[in-house]
Amino acid sequence: MMDSDEGAEVMERSVGIDSVSLSDEGDTILEPYEGMEFESEEAAKVFYDEYARRVGFVMRVMSCRRSEVDGRILARRLGCNKEGYCVSIRGKLGQVRKPRPSTREGCKAMILVKYEKSGKWVVTKFIKEHNHPLVISSRDVRQTMDEKDRKIQELSTELRNKKRLCAVYQEQLIAFMKDVEEHNDQLTRKVQVIVNNLQKFEHKDLQHSHNT
């Protein structure tokens, strides 16, 4: 199951070209394609952010799918900040607030990257077309992860580390309990030997008393 959107990448950039076949500063723009591999989720974000900057739209970090075992991210959707539609927000008294210009236009441009058993992050879906003009901006603000997304990753990493630490402590505790159990068994056997020897000694002492 995909989590809800984890925040837009609010990045206005000095870009805007008509075709990805054009070059930026002499370099051909590399377009995403299904099967494209990355070393990490972050690398995929950096690539798509750069692609968005040079093509002329703003990247948005969208939904993800997490492991039910340890909570780590297994798939991530990256798209355009004009994805979806804005809904009306009502005030406390039920009145609709003064509408602001919407940046959402239902754009479906996106890539989906998934973590594979090979350890790579692979593009499994790519939608190139935008339903709006690609915009030129006067500023180039590079930001590949918003604060919420970074915090989620930090907490997920911390959770995984805590789970690993708990597993180590559990193994050590089990080993300690096993040692205690073996020690108790040895002690029990020694006590039993002593008790048996005392019983034998008492029996011999009683026989000696009867004989005398």
Contacts in CASP RR format, 6 or more apart in sequence:
PFRMAT RR
TARGET T0000
AUTHOR 0000-0000-0000
METHOD contacts of the structure
MODEL  1
MMDSDEGAEVMERSVGIDSVSLSDEGDTILEPYEGMEFESEEAAKVFYDE
YARRVGFVMRVMSCRRSEVDGRILARRLGCNKEGYCVSIRGKLGQVRKPR
PSTREGCKAMILVKYEKSGKWVVTKFIKEHNHPLVISSRDVRQTMDEKDR
KIQELSTELRNKKRLCAVYQEQLIAFMKDVEEHNDQLTRKVQVIVNNLQK
FEHKDLQHSHNT
1 65 0 8 1.000
2 63 0 8 1.000
2 64 0 8 1.000
2 65 0 8 1.000
2 75 0 8 1.000
2 77 0 8 1.000
3 63 0 8 1.000
3 64 0 8 1.000
3 65 0 8 1.000
3 66 0 8 1.000
4 63 0 8 1.000
5 60 0 8 1.000
5 61 0 8 1.000
5 62 0 8 1.000
5 63 0 8 1.000
6 61 0 8 1.000
6 62 0 8 1.000
6 63 0 8 1.000
6 64 0 8 1.000
6 146 0 8 1.000
6 148 0 8 1.000
6 149 0 8 1.000
6 152 0 8 1.000
7 60 0 8 1.000
7 61 0 8 1.000
7 62 0 8 1.000
7 146 0 8 1.000
7 148 0 8 1.000
7 149 0 8 1.000
8 58 0 8 1.000
8 60 0 8 1.000
8 61 0 8 1.000
8 81 0 8 1.000
8 146 0 8 1.000
9 49 0 8 1.000
9 58 0 8 1.000
9 59 0 8 1.000
9 60 0 8 1.000
9 61 0 8 1.000
9 81 0 8 1.000
9 143 0 8 1.000
9 144 0 8 1.000
9 145 0 8 1.000
9 146 0 8 1.000
10 58 0 8 1.000
10 81 0 8 1.000
10 141 0 8 1.000
10 143 0 8 1.000
10 146 0 8 1.000
11 49 0 8 1.000
11 52 0 8 1.000
11 53 0 8 1.000
11 58 0 8 1.000
11 59 0 8 1.000
11 81 0 8 1.000
11 141 0 8 1.000
11 142 0 8 1.000
11 143 0 8 1.000
12 58 0 8 1.000
12 137 0 8 1.000
12 138 0 8 1.000
12 139 0 8 1.000
12 140 0 8 1.000
12 141 0 8 1.000
13 52 0 8 1.000
13 53 0 8 1.000
13 56 0 8 1.000
13 58 0 8 1.000
13 137 0 8 1.000
13 139 0 8 1.000
13 140 0 8 1.000
13 141 0 8 1.000
13 142 0 8 1.000
14 136 0 8 1.000
14 137 0 8 1.000
14 138 0 8 1.000
14 139 0 8 1.000
14 140 0 8 1.000
15 24 0 8 1.000
15 53 0 8 1.000
15 54 0 8 1.000
15 55 0 8 1.000
15 56 0 8 1.000
15 134 0 8 1.000
15 136 0 8 1.000
15 137 0 8 1.000
15 140 0 8 1.000
16 54 0 8 1.000
16 55 0 8 1.000
16 56 0 8 1.000
16 134 0 8 1.000
16 135 0 8 1.000
16 136 0 8 1.000
17 24 0 8 1.000
17 29 0 8 1.000
17 54 0 8 1.000
17 55 0 8 1.000
17 56 0 8 1.000
17 134 0 8 1.000
18 134 0 8 1.000
20 29 0 8 1.000
20 31 0 8 1.000
20 55 0 8 1.000
21 28 0 8 1.000
21 29 0 8 1.000
22 29 0 8 1.000
23 29 0 8 1.000
24 54 0 8 1.000
29 51 0 8 1.000
29 54 0 8 1.000
29 55 0 8 1.000
30 47 0 8 1.000
30 51 0 8 1.000
31 51 0 8 1.000
31 128 0 8 1.000
32 47 0 8 1.000
32 48 0 8 1.000
32 51 0 8 1.000
32 111 0 8 1.000
32 123 0 8 1.000
32 126 0 8 1.000
32 128 0 8 1.000
33 123 0 8 1.000
33 126 0 8 1.000
34 123 0 8 1.000
34 124 0 8 1.000
34 125 0 8 1.000
34 126 0 8 1.000
35 122 0 8 1.000
35 123 0 8 1.000
35 124 0 8 1.000
36 122 0 8 1.000
36 123 0 8 1.000
37 120 0 8 1.000
37 121 0 8 1.000
37 122 0 8 1.000
37 123 0 8 1.000
38 44 0 8 1.000
38 47 0 8 1.000
38 113 0 8 1.000
38 120 0 8 1.000
38 121 0 8 1.000
38 122 0 8 1.000
39 120 0 8 1.000
39 121 0 8 1.000
40 121 0 8 1.000
41 73 0 8 1.000
41 76 0 8 1.000
41 113 0 8 1.000
41 115 0 8 1.000
41 121 0 8 1.000
42 144 0 8 1.000
42 145 0 8 1.000
43 121 0 8 1.000
44 76 0 8 1.000
44 78 0 8 1.000
44 111 0 8 1.000
44 113 0 8 1.000
44 121 0 8 1.000
44 123 0 8 1.000
45 59 0 8 1.000
45 61 0 8 1.000
45 76 0 8 1.000
45 78 0 8 1.000
45 144 0 8 1.000
45 145 0 8 1.000
46 144 0 8 1.000
48 59 0 8 1.000
48 78 0 8 1.000
48 79 0 8 1.000
48 111 0 8 1.000
49 59 0 8 1.000
49 142 0 8 1.000
49 143 0 8 1.000
49 144 0 8 1.000
52 58 0 8 1.000
52 59 0 8 1.000
52 79 0 8 1.000
52 80 0 8 1.000
53 59 0 8 1.000
53 140 0 8 1.000
53 142 0 8 1.000
55 134 0 8 1.000
56 134 0 8 1.000
56 135 0 8 1.000
56 136 0 8 1.000
57 80 0 8 1.000
57 81 0 8 1.000
57 82 0 8 1.000
57 107 0 8 1.000
57 109 0 8 1.000
57 130 0 8 1.000
57 134 0 8 1.000
57 135 0 8 1.000
58 80 0 8 1.000
58 81 0 8 1.000
58 82 0 8 1.000
59 78 0 8 1.000
59 79 0 8 1.000
59 80 0 8 1.000
59 81 0 8 1.000
59 144 0 8 1.000
60 78 0 8 1.000
60 79 0 8 1.000
60 80 0 8 1.000
60 81 0 8 1.000
60 83 0 8 1.000
61 76 0 8 1.000
61 78 0 8 1.000
61 145 0 8 1.000
61 146 0 8 1.000
61 149 0 8 1.000
62 76 0 8 1.000
62 77 0 8 1.000
62 78 0 8 1.000
62 79 0 8 1.000
62 83 0 8 1.000
62 110 0 8 1.000
63 76 0 8 1.000
63 77 0 8 1.000
64 73 0 8 1.000
64 74 0 8 1.000
64 75 0 8 1.000
64 76 0 8 1.000
64 77 0 8 1.000
65 73 0 8 1.000
65 74 0 8 1.000
65 75 0 8 1.000
65 76 0 8 1.000
66 72 0 8 1.000
66 73 0 8 1.000
66 74 0 8 1.000
67 73 0 8 1.000
67 74 0 8 1.000
70 159 0 8 1.000
70 160 0 8 1.000
70 163 0 8 1.000
71 156 0 8 1.000
71 159 0 8 1.000
71 160 0 8 1.000
72 156 0 8 1.000
72 160 0 8 1.000
73 115 0 8 1.000
73 153 0 8 1.000
73 156 0 8 1.000
74 114 0 8 1.000
74 115 0 8 1.000
75 112 0 8 1.000
75 113 0 8 1.000
75 114 0 8 1.000
75 115 0 8 1.000
75 124 0 8 1.000
76 112 0 8 1.000
76 113 0 8 1.000
76 121 0 8 1.000
77 110 0 8 1.000
77 111 0 8 1.000
77 112 0 8 1.000
78 110 0 8 1.000
78 111 0 8 1.000
78 112 0 8 1.000
78 113 0 8 1.000
79 107 0 8 1.000
79 109 0 8 1.000
79 110 0 8 1.000
79 111 0 8 1.000
80 107 0 8 1.000
80 109 0 8 1.000
80 110 0 8 1.000
80 130 0 8 1.000
81 103 0 8 1.000
82 103 0 8 1.000
82 104 0 8 1.000
82 105 0 8 1.000
82 106 0 8 1.000
82 107 0 8 1.000
82 130 0 8 1.000
82 131 0 8 1.000
82 132 0 8 1.000
83 104 0 8 1.000
83 106 0 8 1.000
83 107 0 8 1.000
83 108 0 8 1.000
83 109 0 8 1.000
83 110 0 8 1.000
84 104 0 8 1.000
84 105 0 8 1.000
84 106 0 8 1.000
84 107 0 8 1.000
85 102 0 8 1.000
85 104 0 8 1.000
85 105 0 8 1.000
85 106 0 8 1.000
86 102 0 8 1.000
86 103 0 8 1.000
86 104 0 8 1.000
88 96 0 8 1.000
88 97 0 8 1.000
88 99 0 8 1.000
89 96 0 8 1.000
89 97 0 8 1.000
90 96 0 8 1.000
90 97 0 8 1.000
91 97 0 8 1.000
105 131 0 8 1.000
105 132 0 8 1.000
106 131 0 8 1.000
107 130 0 8 1.000
107 131 0 8 1.000
107 132 0 8 1.000
108 127 0 8 1.000
108 129 0 8 1.000
108 131 0 8 1.000
109 127 0 8 1.000
109 128 0 8 1.000
109 129 0 8 1.000
109 130 0 8 1.000
110 125 0 8 1.000
110 126 0 8 1.000
110 127 0 8 1.000
111 123 0 8 1.000
111 125 0 8 1.000
111 126 0 8 1.000
111 127 0 8 1.000
112 123 0 8 1.000
112 124 0 8 1.000
112 125 0 8 1.000
112 126 0 8 1.000
113 121 0 8 1.000
113 122 0 8 1.000
113 123 0 8 1.000
113 124 0 8 1.000
114 121 0 8 1.000
114 122 0 8 1.000
114 124 0 8 1.000
115 121 0 8 1.000
116 122 0 8 1.000
145 153 0 8 1.000
END
